[in-house]
Amino acid sequence: MLHVQLMKPFYTKQEGQTMKLVFAYQYFSIRKDEELFHFIPVEGKEIIVNLNTYQVENLSEVFVFQKGNRFIRLPLYQLLLVSDIHIHLQTILQHGKMEDSEIMSDVLEEAGEAIHSLEEGYRDRMIDYALANRDEGLFQKLIQ
């Protein structure tokens, strides 16, 4: 069995309901019989995961690992079968979801602050309007 020693995507991108994980030199390595093989992006270099089903979509992508002058060529479906890569994928995807939710909460907080600021500005303009038109009823309603 192969063991994933290191698996850090060089680049990730969410496109709709899929997450694309792109790998580069020194960011992905596997251990086979106590020997460490490093990923080289000569053929395949990305893993595409459907975020609804958590299924890998590009199973035919071929990953190449190298140690010295020896190479291991593995289609992604085989890598999923003979290694513990699924554990590392799960960790990466969960971390990505957490980052997305943190970003989303920051965006919602900023949007709430912007809306509050706009409402205050509108209220101030309405008070100015009531004073300019000597509308005491509207003015009293706005300052309460």
C-alpha positions as CSV (number, residue, x, y, z in Angstrom):
1,M,0.0,0.0,0.0
2,L,1.1,3.5,-0.7
3,H,1.0,6.2,1.9
4,V,0.7,9.9,1.2
5,Q,3.5,11.7,2.9
6,L,2.6,15.2,1.9
7,M,-0.3,16.6,0.0
8,K,-0.7,20.4,-0.3
9,P,-2.4,21.8,-3.3
10,F,-0.4,24.5,-4.9
11,Y,-3.6,26.2,-6.1
12,T,-7.3,25.6,-5.4
13,K,-10.3,27.0,-7.2
14,Q,-14.0,26.5,-6.7
15,E,-16.0,26.5,-9.9
16,G,-19.6,26.1,-9.2
17,Q,-20.1,22.8,-7.4
18,T,-16.6,21.5,-8.1
19,M,-13.3,22.1,-6.4
20,K,-10.1,22.0,-8.5
21,L,-6.9,21.1,-6.7
22,V,-3.8,21.8,-8.7
23,F,-0.5,20.2,-7.6
24,A,3.2,21.2,-8.3
25,Y,6.7,20.0,-7.5
26,Q,7.4,19.4,-3.7
27,Y,3.7,19.7,-2.7
28,F,2.8,16.1,-3.1
29,S,4.8,13.0,-2.2
30,I,4.1,9.3,-1.5
31,R,5.9,6.6,0.4
32,K,6.3,3.2,-1.1
33,D,8.2,0.5,0.8
34,E,9.9,3.1,2.9
35,E,11.1,5.1,-0.2
36,L,9.8,8.6,-0.8
37,F,8.6,9.5,-4.3
38,H,7.9,13.1,-5.2
39,F,5.2,14.3,-7.6
40,I,6.3,15.7,-10.9
41,P,3.6,17.4,-13.1
42,V,4.5,15.8,-16.4
43,E,1.0,14.3,-17.2
44,G,-1.8,15.0,-14.7
45,K,-1.5,17.7,-12.1
46,E,-5.1,18.3,-10.8
47,I,-7.8,16.6,-8.9
48,I,-11.4,17.8,-9.5
49,V,-13.9,17.0,-6.7
50,N,-17.7,17.4,-6.9
51,L,-18.6,19.2,-3.7
52,N,-22.1,17.9,-3.6
53,T,-21.2,14.2,-3.8
54,Y,-17.5,14.4,-2.8
55,Q,-16.7,12.2,-5.8
56,V,-13.5,12.7,-7.8
57,E,-14.5,13.6,-11.3
58,N,-11.2,13.1,-13.3
59,L,-10.4,9.5,-12.3
60,S,-8.4,8.9,-15.5
61,E,-5.8,11.7,-14.8
62,V,-2.4,10.1,-14.5
63,F,0.0,11.3,-11.7
64,V,3.7,10.6,-11.9
65,F,6.0,10.3,-9.0
66,Q,9.8,10.2,-9.1
67,K,12.7,9.1,-7.0
68,G,16.0,9.5,-8.8
69,N,15.7,7.8,-12.2
70,R,12.7,5.7,-11.1
71,F,9.1,6.7,-11.8
72,I,5.7,5.6,-10.6
73,R,2.8,6.3,-13.0
74,L,-0.6,6.0,-11.4
75,P,-4.0,6.9,-12.8
76,L,-6.0,8.8,-10.1
77,Y,-8.5,5.9,-9.7
78,Q,-5.7,3.5,-8.9
79,L,-4.1,6.0,-6.5
80,L,-7.4,6.3,-4.7
81,L,-7.6,2.5,-4.4
82,V,-4.0,1.7,-3.2
83,S,-3.3,4.7,-1.0
84,D,-4.7,6.7,1.9
85,I,-5.1,9.8,-0.4
86,H,-8.9,10.0,0.4
87,I,-8.0,11.0,4.0
88,H,-5.9,13.9,2.8
89,L,-8.5,15.0,0.3
90,Q,-11.1,15.0,3.0
91,T,-8.9,17.2,5.2
92,I,-8.2,19.6,2.3
93,L,-11.9,19.9,1.3
94,Q,-13.0,20.5,4.9
95,H,-10.4,23.2,5.4
96,G,-11.5,24.8,2.2
97,K,-15.1,24.8,3.3
98,M,-14.1,26.4,6.7
99,E,-12.2,29.2,4.8
100,D,-15.2,29.8,2.6
101,S,-17.6,30.1,5.6
102,E,-15.2,32.4,7.4
103,I,-15.0,34.6,4.2
104,M,-18.8,34.5,3.9
105,S,-19.3,35.6,7.5
106,D,-16.9,38.5,7.0
107,V,-18.7,39.5,3.8
108,L,-22.1,39.4,5.6
109,E,-20.7,41.4,8.5
110,E,-19.3,44.1,6.1
111,A,-22.6,44.1,4.2
112,G,-24.6,44.6,7.4
113,E,-22.4,47.5,8.4
114,A,-22.7,49.1,4.9
115,I,-26.5,48.8,5.1
116,H,-26.7,50.3,8.6
117,S,-24.5,53.2,7.4
118,L,-26.8,53.8,4.3
119,E,-29.9,53.7,6.5
120,E,-28.5,56.2,8.9
121,G,-27.5,58.5,6.0
122,Y,-31.0,58.2,4.6
123,R,-32.6,58.9,8.0
124,D,-30.4,62.1,8.3
125,R,-31.5,63.3,4.9
126,M,-35.2,62.7,5.7
127,I,-34.7,64.8,8.9
128,D,-33.2,67.6,6.8
129,Y,-36.1,67.2,4.3
130,A,-38.7,67.5,7.2
131,L,-37.0,70.6,8.6
132,A,-36.7,72.2,5.2
133,N,-40.4,71.7,4.5
134,R,-41.4,72.5,8.1
135,D,-43.1,69.1,8.4
136,E,-43.3,68.8,12.2
137,G,-45.1,65.4,12.2
138,L,-42.5,63.8,9.9
139,F,-39.7,65.3,12.0
140,Q,-41.1,64.0,15.3
141,K,-41.6,60.5,13.7
142,L,-38.0,60.4,12.5
143,I,-36.3,61.5,15.8
144,Q,-38.1,58.9,17.9
